[in-house]
Amino acid sequence: MNTLRTLHTLTTLLNGRALATGGGSSDSGPRLRSAELYDPDSRSWTLTPEMNEGRLNHTATLLYGGRVLIAGGTGDAGQLASAELYTSPPVPRRLRSKRR
C-alpha cells in the first residue's frame, strides 16, 4: 500500500483486484481522499484518482456491473451525507461468468 491508512474500506472488484478507499493516517488525523488498487497477480498497489472528499468509517458497496458506491462516513468537518461512484477497469473476458 502506498499510503498507510486506518478505518478505510477494501472492496474486491469483479476483475479480482481490490480497491482501498479513504480512511485516515490515524484516528484523529486528516481524512484521506486517496484510493488505491491492489493487483494480486503483480502483488502491487497503484494509486487511482482521488475521491472528491476525504472520508473514514464510510461504506463501499460493489454494485451490479462493477461500480463501487462509496457513501457516508466522517470527513474533516464531521459526518458526510454524500456519495461517490468508482468505476473499475473493464473485466477481462476470461473472468466474466458464463450465462446459460
C-alpha atoms as an extended CHARMM CRD file, in Angstrom:
* protein
*
       100  EXT
         1         1  MET       CA              0.0000000000        0.0000000000        0.0000000000  PROA      1               0.0000000000
         2         2  ASN       CA              1.3770000000        3.4130000000       -0.9490000000  PROA      2               0.0000000000
         3         3  THR       CA             -0.4480000000        5.2370000000        1.8500000000  PROA      3               0.0000000000
         4         4  LEU       CA             -0.7930000000        3.8420000000        5.3540000000  PROA      4               0.0000000000
         5         5  ARG       CA             -4.4470000000        4.0570000000        6.3520000000  PROA      5               0.0000000000
         6         6  THR       CA             -6.8530000000        3.0750000000        9.0880000000  PROA      6               0.0000000000
         7         7  LEU       CA            -10.6790000000        2.9860000000        9.1630000000  PROA      7               0.0000000000
         8         8  HSD       CA            -10.7600000000        2.6200000000        5.3520000000  PROA      8               0.0000000000
         9         9  THR       CA            -12.6600000000        0.2070000000        3.1120000000  PROA      9               0.0000000000
        10        10  LEU       CA            -11.3160000000       -2.6000000000        0.9610000000  PROA      10              0.0000000000
        11        11  THR       CA            -13.6150000000       -3.8990000000       -1.7890000000  PROA      11              0.0000000000
        12        12  THR       CA            -12.9080000000       -6.8610000000       -4.0690000000  PROA      12              0.0000000000
        13        13  LEU       CA            -13.7290000000       -5.9290000000       -7.6740000000  PROA      13              0.0000000000
        14        14  LEU       CA            -15.0670000000       -8.1760000000      -10.4340000000  PROA      14              0.0000000000
        15        15  ASN       CA            -11.6470000000       -8.2390000000      -12.1120000000  PROA      15              0.0000000000
        16        16  GLY       CA            -10.0440000000       -9.7460000000       -8.9990000000  PROA      16              0.0000000000
        17        17  ARG       CA             -8.3600000000       -6.5560000000       -7.8680000000  PROA      17              0.0000000000
        18        18  ALA       CA             -9.1000000000       -4.8410000000       -4.5580000000  PROA      18              0.0000000000
        19        19  LEU       CA             -9.9920000000       -1.1670000000       -4.1070000000  PROA      19              0.0000000000
        20        20  ALA       CA             -8.8710000000        0.6010000000       -0.9180000000  PROA      20              0.0000000000
        21        21  THR       CA            -10.6170000000        3.9330000000       -0.3240000000  PROA      21              0.0000000000
        22        22  GLY       CA            -10.3130000000        6.7110000000        2.2140000000  PROA      22              0.0000000000
        23        23  GLY       CA             -9.5080000000        6.2200000000        5.8500000000  PROA      23              0.0000000000
        24        24  GLY       CA             -7.0330000000        8.2400000000        7.8140000000  PROA      24              0.0000000000
        25        25  SER       CA             -3.3780000000        8.1120000000        8.6950000000  PROA      25              0.0000000000
        26        26  SER       CA             -4.5600000000        7.8630000000       12.3190000000  PROA      26              0.0000000000
        27        27  ASP       CA             -7.9060000000        8.0090000000       14.1390000000  PROA      27              0.0000000000
        28        28  SER       CA             -7.5310000000       11.7500000000       14.6800000000  PROA      28              0.0000000000
        29        29  GLY       CA             -5.5310000000       12.6740000000       11.5490000000  PROA      29              0.0000000000
        30        30  PRO       CA             -6.8830000000       14.1910000000        8.3390000000  PROA      30              0.0000000000
        31        31  ARG       CA             -9.2900000000       12.1090000000        6.2630000000  PROA      31              0.0000000000
        32        32  LEU       CA             -7.7660000000       10.6480000000        3.1070000000  PROA      32              0.0000000000
        33        33  ARG       CA             -9.1660000000       11.3500000000       -0.3600000000  PROA      33              0.0000000000
        34        34  SER       CA             -6.8250000000        8.8090000000       -1.9310000000  PROA      34              0.0000000000
        35        35  ALA       CA             -7.7640000000        5.4220000000       -3.3630000000  PROA      35              0.0000000000
        36        36  GLU       CA             -5.5520000000        2.5350000000       -4.4420000000  PROA      36              0.0000000000
        37        37  LEU       CA             -5.9320000000       -0.6780000000       -6.4080000000  PROA      37              0.0000000000
        38        38  TYR       CA             -4.2390000000       -3.9100000000       -5.3550000000  PROA      38              0.0000000000
        39        39  ASP       CA             -3.3480000000       -6.3230000000       -8.1570000000  PROA      39              0.0000000000
        40        40  PRO       CA             -2.8920000000       -9.8470000000       -6.7660000000  PROA      40              0.0000000000
        41        41  ASP       CA             -1.1040000000      -11.0000000000       -9.9300000000  PROA      41              0.0000000000
        42        42  SER       CA              1.7050000000       -8.4510000000       -9.5770000000  PROA      42              0.0000000000
        43        43  ARG       CA              1.2960000000       -8.0810000000       -5.7880000000  PROA      43              0.0000000000
        44        44  SER       CA              1.4220000000       -4.3150000000       -6.1780000000  PROA      44              0.0000000000
        45        45  TRP       CA             -0.6200000000       -1.2390000000       -5.2590000000  PROA      45              0.0000000000
        46        46  THR       CA             -1.4250000000        1.5240000000       -7.7670000000  PROA      46              0.0000000000
        47        47  LEU       CA             -2.8780000000        4.9330000000       -6.9360000000  PROA      47              0.0000000000
        48        48  THR       CA             -6.2010000000        5.7250000000       -8.6320000000  PROA      48              0.0000000000
        49        49  PRO       CA             -7.9520000000        9.1010000000       -8.9820000000  PROA      49              0.0000000000
        50        50  GLU       CA             -8.7790000000       10.6660000000       -5.6230000000  PROA      50              0.0000000000
        51        51  MET       CA            -12.2760000000       10.9220000000       -4.2120000000  PROA      51              0.0000000000
        52        52  ASN       CA            -13.9550000000       14.3270000000       -4.0190000000  PROA      52              0.0000000000
        53        53  GLU       CA            -13.9540000000       14.2460000000       -0.2070000000  PROA      53              0.0000000000
        54        54  GLY       CA            -11.7020000000       12.5880000000        2.3330000000  PROA      54              0.0000000000
        55        55  ARG       CA            -13.6910000000       10.1210000000        4.4410000000  PROA      55              0.0000000000
        56        56  LEU       CA            -13.2990000000        7.3700000000        7.0090000000  PROA      56              0.0000000000
        57        57  ASN       CA            -15.7700000000        4.9530000000        8.5720000000  PROA      57              0.0000000000
        58        58  HSD       CA            -17.6380000000        5.0220000000        5.2500000000  PROA      58              0.0000000000
        59        59  THR       CA            -19.1970000000        2.2180000000        3.2380000000  PROA      59              0.0000000000
        60        60  ALA       CA            -18.0600000000        0.8800000000       -0.1230000000  PROA      60              0.0000000000
        61        61  THR       CA            -20.5570000000       -1.3710000000       -1.8840000000  PROA      61              0.0000000000
        62        62  LEU       CA            -19.8540000000       -3.3100000000       -5.0560000000  PROA      62              0.0000000000
        63        63  LEU       CA            -22.7500000000       -2.6960000000       -7.4440000000  PROA      63              0.0000000000
        64        64  TYR       CA            -24.0030000000       -4.7480000000      -10.3550000000  PROA      64              0.0000000000
        65        65  GLY       CA            -21.7330000000       -4.0570000000      -13.3170000000  PROA      65              0.0000000000
        66        66  GLY       CA            -18.6160000000       -3.4980000000      -11.2340000000  PROA      66              0.0000000000
        67        67  ARG       CA            -19.0110000000        0.0500000000       -9.9700000000  PROA      67              0.0000000000
        68        68  VAL       CA            -18.4240000000        0.8000000000       -6.2780000000  PROA      68              0.0000000000
        69        69  LEU       CA            -20.6940000000        3.1370000000       -4.3200000000  PROA      69              0.0000000000
        70        70  ILE       CA            -18.7000000000        4.9540000000       -1.6210000000  PROA      70              0.0000000000
        71        71  ALA       CA            -21.0410000000        6.6410000000        0.8360000000  PROA      71              0.0000000000
        72        72  GLY       CA            -21.1960000000        8.4720000000        4.1400000000  PROA      72              0.0000000000
        73        73  GLY       CA            -18.5210000000        8.3210000000        6.7660000000  PROA      73              0.0000000000
        74        74  THR       CA            -16.7380000000       11.0980000000        8.5770000000  PROA      74              0.0000000000
        75        75  GLY       CA            -14.9580000000       13.9710000000        6.8490000000  PROA      75              0.0000000000
        76        76  ASP       CA            -12.6770000000       16.6140000000        8.3170000000  PROA      76              0.0000000000
        77        77  ALA       CA            -15.7220000000       18.7450000000        9.2660000000  PROA      77              0.0000000000
        78        78  GLY       CA            -17.9030000000       15.9080000000       10.6340000000  PROA      78              0.0000000000
        79        79  GLN       CA            -20.4530000000       13.4270000000        9.2730000000  PROA      79              0.0000000000
        80        80  LEU       CA            -20.8210000000       13.2760000000        5.4840000000  PROA      80              0.0000000000
        81        81  ALA       CA            -24.1480000000       12.9820000000        3.6720000000  PROA      81              0.0000000000
        82        82  SER       CA            -22.5700000000       12.4340000000        0.2670000000  PROA      82              0.0000000000
        83        83  ALA       CA            -21.6730000000        9.5500000000       -2.0190000000  PROA      83              0.0000000000
        84        84  GLU       CA            -19.2750000000        8.8930000000       -4.8770000000  PROA      84              0.0000000000
        85        85  LEU       CA            -19.0720000000        6.2460000000       -7.6090000000  PROA      85              0.0000000000
        86        86  TYR       CA            -15.8950000000        4.4280000000       -8.5770000000  PROA      86              0.0000000000
        87        87  THR       CA            -15.8680000000        2.7180000000      -11.9540000000  PROA      87              0.0000000000
        88        88  SER       CA            -13.3830000000       -0.1160000000      -12.1490000000  PROA      88              0.0000000000
        89        89  PRO       CA            -11.4640000000       -1.0270000000      -15.3000000000  PROA      89              0.0000000000
        90        90  PRO       CA            -13.2930000000       -3.4490000000      -17.6200000000  PROA      90              0.0000000000
        91        91  VAL       CA            -13.3910000000       -7.0800000000      -16.5290000000  PROA      91              0.0000000000
        92        92  PRO       CA            -11.1580000000       -9.2480000000      -18.7430000000  PROA      92              0.0000000000
        93        93  ARG       CA            -13.1640000000      -11.6550000000      -20.8840000000  PROA      93              0.0000000000
        94        94  ARG       CA            -11.6510000000      -14.7180000000      -19.1540000000  PROA      94              0.0000000000
        95        95  LEU       CA            -13.0860000000      -13.5950000000      -15.7730000000  PROA      95              0.0000000000
        96        96  ARG       CA            -16.6350000000      -12.9420000000      -16.9110000000  PROA      96              0.0000000000
        97        97  SER       CA            -19.1760000000      -15.5040000000      -15.8070000000  PROA      97              0.0000000000
        98        98  LYS       CA            -20.8210000000      -17.5830000000      -18.4980000000  PROA      98              0.0000000000
        99        99  ARG       CA            -24.5810000000      -17.1830000000      -18.7700000000  PROA      99              0.0000000000
       100       100  ARG       CA            -26.6680000000      -20.1390000000      -19.8100000000  PROA      100             0.0000000000
